[in-house]
Each structure stands twice: as structure tokens, then as C-alpha cells.
Amino acid sequence: MESNLLRFVGYFLILLLQAPGVAQNVEVTYGPILRKMADGGIGVWIRTSGAGTLYVKYGPNERQLSDSVAISTRTGYDLTGWTRLSNLKSNKRCFSIQ
């Protein structure tokens, strides 16, 4: 099982985008860090330059980023946030951080 998790992490990159229609100047200052790996899921942690909401977009290739989840960061949590991606299949990937 551990080798499958390592293979999964090796194929997994993150794309973070600002929430559409929201005026924010939020940048990722640390991360993303992948953690809490389990079969079919993984946690994603980030720290940002200010409070805001970003989205993790992922999919089987750069033209099919069909899944997304929000990560909100808040001042009371040291501008950090995390989310869990569930129901993942191996070889899901994304291609950049924005």
C-alpha cells in the first residue's frame, strides 16, 4: 500500500486559483504540502500572503481539470488552510500554481 501511495504522490501536482469574481491579492507563500495520504485521498495544506479563498483544480491531464475544491485561509489560523481531496484515482494531476 505504501508504494501505491508514493506512486500517487509522485504523479500529483496542484493548481491553485483565486476565487472567481473576488478581488484578492492572495499569493501562496508556503506550500502546497501534500499530507494525510490514504487510499483514494490526500490532504492539501497551504499558507498565503493574506486571508482569502483559493481553489485546487485537478484532473487526469491539463485539459481535463474537472474537479475542484476550495481552501480558505484566515488570519486566526496563521493564514493557513487545508482541504481533503477524496475519491481520487491514481494518475490524477495538475500542472501549475497561480
C-alpha positions in Angstrom: 0.0 0.0 0.0 2.8 2.4 0.8 4.4 2.1 -2.6 1.0 2.9 -4.2 0.7 6.0 -2.1 4.2 7.1 -3.0 3.4 6.5 -6.7 0.2 8.5 -6.3 2.1 11.4 -4.7 4.8 11.3 -7.4 2.1 11.9 -10.0 0.2 14.6 -8.1 0.7 18.3 -8.5 -1.6 21.2 -7.5 -3.2 24.1 -9.3 -4.4 26.9 -7.0 -6.5 29.7 -8.4 -8.1 32.7 -6.8 -11.8 32.5 -6.3 -13.6 34.0 -9.4 -15.2 37.4 -9.0 -13.4 38.1 -5.7 -10.9 41.0 -5.6 -8.0 39.5 -3.7 -4.3 39.8 -3.8 -3.6 36.5 -2.1 -0.4 34.6 -3.1 0.7 31.2 -1.9 3.8 31.8 0.3 4.4 28.3 1.5 3.2 25.0 0.1 1.3 23.3 -1.2 2.1 20.4 1.0 0.5 17.1 0.5 -0.3 15.2 3.7 -2.6 12.7 5.4 -2.4 10.3 2.5 -4.8 7.4 2.4 -6.3 5.1 -0.2 -8.2 7.3 -2.6 -7.5 10.6 -0.9 -4.9 13.2 0.2 -4.8 16.4 2.2 -3.5 19.7 0.8 -2.1 22.4 3.0 -1.1 26.0 2.1 0.0 29.3 3.7 -0.9 32.5 1.9 0.1 36.2 2.0 -3.4 37.2 3.3 -6.8 35.8 4.1 -8.7 34.5 1.1 -10.0 31.5 -0.8 -8.1 29.6 -3.4 -9.2 26.5 -5.4 -7.4 23.3 -6.0 -8.2 22.1 -9.5 -7.2 18.5 -10.5 -7.8 16.0 -13.2 -6.3 13.3 -15.4 -4.5 15.9 -17.6 -4.1 19.7 -18.1 -7.1 19.9 -20.4 -9.4 17.9 -18.1 -9.2 19.7 -14.7 -12.8 18.8 -14.0 -12.6 18.5 -10.2 -12.0 21.4 -7.7 -12.2 22.2 -4.0 -11.8 25.4 -2.1 -9.2 26.2 0.5 -9.8 29.2 2.7 -7.1 30.8 4.8 -7.8 33.0 7.8 -5.7 35.3 10.0 -6.7 33.4 13.1 -5.1 30.3 11.7 -1.8 32.0 10.7 -3.0 32.4 7.1 -3.1 28.7 6.6 -5.7 26.3 5.3 -6.1 22.8 4.2 -8.6 20.6 2.4 -9.1 16.9 1.7 -9.3 15.6 -1.8 -11.4 12.4 -1.8 -12.4 9.7 -4.3 -9.1 10.0 -6.2 -7.8 7.6 -8.8 -4.1 7.2 -9.4 -2.5 9.4 -12.0 -4.7 12.4 -11.3 -2.6 15.5 -11.8 -2.5 19.3 -12.3 0.2 21.4 -13.8 0.9 24.8 -12.2 0.4 27.1 -9.2 -1.1 30.5 -9.8 
